[in-house]
Protein backbone atom coordinates (compact mmCIF):
# COMPACT_ATOMS: atom_id res chain seq x y z
CA UNK A 1 0.00 0.00 0.00
CA UNK A 2 1.45 3.42 -0.96
CA UNK A 3 2.40 5.86 1.75
CA UNK A 4 -0.06 8.76 1.54
CA UNK A 5 2.45 11.15 3.11
CA UNK A 6 5.06 10.59 0.40
CA UNK A 7 5.91 13.68 -1.65
CA UNK A 8 8.40 13.08 -4.47
CA UNK A 9 11.58 15.16 -4.30
CA UNK A 10 13.82 16.01 -7.25
CA UNK A 11 17.14 17.84 -7.63
CA UNK A 12 17.53 21.07 -9.60
CA UNK A 13 20.32 20.75 -12.19
CA UNK A 14 21.38 24.37 -11.63
CA UNK A 15 21.64 24.81 -7.85
CA UNK A 16 21.71 21.09 -6.88
CA UNK A 17 19.13 21.68 -4.12
CA UNK A 18 16.28 19.26 -3.66
CA UNK A 19 12.73 20.43 -4.09
CA UNK A 20 9.29 18.97 -4.41
CA UNK A 21 8.48 17.70 -7.87
CA UNK A 22 5.51 20.08 -8.01
CA UNK A 23 7.80 23.08 -7.39
CA UNK A 24 10.22 22.30 -10.23
CA UNK A 25 9.90 22.45 -14.00
CA UNK A 26 10.69 19.23 -15.86
CA UNK A 27 12.58 19.47 -19.12
CA UNK A 28 12.74 16.51 -21.48
CA UNK A 29 15.00 15.56 -24.36
CA UNK A 30 12.77 15.05 -27.40
CA UNK A 31 13.42 12.42 -30.06
CA UNK A 32 14.81 15.06 -32.43
CA UNK A 33 17.49 16.02 -29.88
CA UNK A 34 15.90 19.26 -28.73
CA UNK A 35 14.76 20.13 -25.21
CA UNK A 36 11.11 20.79 -24.44
CA UNK A 37 9.20 21.75 -21.28
CA UNK A 38 7.16 18.85 -19.92
CA UNK A 39 3.98 20.47 -18.63
CA UNK A 40 2.49 17.15 -17.43
CA UNK A 41 5.60 15.99 -15.58
CA UNK A 42 5.25 12.53 -17.05
CA UNK A 43 6.34 12.72 -20.69
CA UNK A 44 8.55 9.84 -21.85
CA UNK A 45 12.25 10.41 -22.24
CA UNK A 46 15.19 11.59 -20.23
CA UNK A 47 14.28 14.46 -17.94
CA UNK A 48 15.96 17.15 -15.87
CA UNK A 49 14.44 19.42 -13.26
CA UNK A 50 14.91 23.16 -12.78
CA UNK A 51 13.58 25.51 -10.10
CA UNK A 52 11.20 28.22 -11.28
CA UNK A 53 13.65 30.81 -10.01
CA UNK A 54 15.35 33.45 -12.19
CA UNK A 55 18.74 32.68 -10.59
CA UNK A 56 18.47 28.96 -11.34
CA UNK A 57 17.31 29.60 -14.90
CA UNK A 58 20.12 32.09 -15.56
CA UNK A 59 22.71 29.81 -13.96
CA UNK A 60 21.55 26.79 -15.96
CA UNK A 61 21.76 28.80 -19.16
CA UNK A 62 25.17 30.31 -18.45
CA UNK A 63 26.76 27.04 -17.34
CA UNK A 64 24.92 24.85 -19.88
CA UNK A 65 23.50 22.54 -17.20
CA UNK A 66 20.52 21.48 -19.29
CA UNK A 67 22.61 20.59 -22.34
CA UNK A 68 25.01 18.59 -20.18
CA UNK A 69 22.28 16.77 -18.22
CA UNK A 70 20.20 15.83 -21.23
CA UNK A 71 22.84 15.60 -23.94
CA UNK A 72 20.66 17.81 -26.13
CA UNK A 73 20.61 21.30 -27.55
CA UNK A 74 18.52 24.14 -26.18
CA UNK A 75 16.87 26.87 -28.20
CA UNK A 76 16.38 30.55 -27.50
CA UNK A 77 12.64 29.85 -27.48
CA UNK A 78 13.06 27.45 -24.55
CA UNK A 79 14.89 30.04 -22.45
CA UNK A 80 12.28 32.70 -23.25
CA UNK A 81 9.52 30.31 -22.21
CA UNK A 82 11.28 29.38 -18.96
CA UNK A 83 11.95 33.02 -18.09
CA UNK A 84 8.32 33.96 -18.83
CA UNK A 85 7.02 31.21 -16.54
CA UNK A 86 8.69 32.73 -13.45
N, C-alpha and C positions, 0 to 999 in steps of 0.2 A: 504494500500500500504506500503511495507517495506521501511524503511529508508535506503537509499543507503550509508549513512555515518556511519552506525552501524558497529562496529568491536567487535566481542565477546571477552570478557575478562574472564580469569580463574585464579584461585589461586593455586600457587605452594604449595604442601603439605609439603615441606621441609622448605622453608624460609617464607611462608605465604604472599609473595608479589604477587600482581596481575600482570598478563602479558597477552599479546594477545594470543589467542588460537593458532595462527600459530607459536608462539615463544616457545611453551611448548610441551613436549612429553606427550601423553596420554597413560596411562597404564590401562589395563582392567583385571578384574577378570574373568577368563575362567570358563566354567562349571565344569571342574575337580578340581577347587580350586586353580589353579596356576595363576600367573600373567604374562601377555603377553603385548608386545608393540603394540599399535594400530596405525599402519602406516597411515590409512585412516582418523583417527579422528572421525569415526562414527560407530565403531563396537558396537554391542549390549552388554549390561552388565554394571555393575557398573564401573565407571572410576575415575581415579585420575590423576592430572597433575603435571609435574615436569619440572623445567627449564633445559635446555641443558647446564648446568654449572657444572663444576667439584665439586664446593663447595656444591651445592644443592644435587647432586647425592651422594656424600660422606656423607653428613649430613643425608639424607633420609635413607641411608643404616645403618649408625651407630645407629640412633635413631629409626629405624624400622617404619618410617612413612608410607611406602607403605603397609606393613602388617597390620598396625592399620587402615588405611583408607579403605582398600579393604577387610579386614578380610580374607586374603589369604596368602599363603606362596610364598616367592620369591626364585628363584634358583640362583646359581652362574652364570649360563649362562645369565640370565637377566641383572645382574650387569655388566658383561663383555660387553654385547651388548650396554648398556646405556653409559658406559665409552668410548667405541669405537666411539659412535656417536657424541661425543663432538668435 
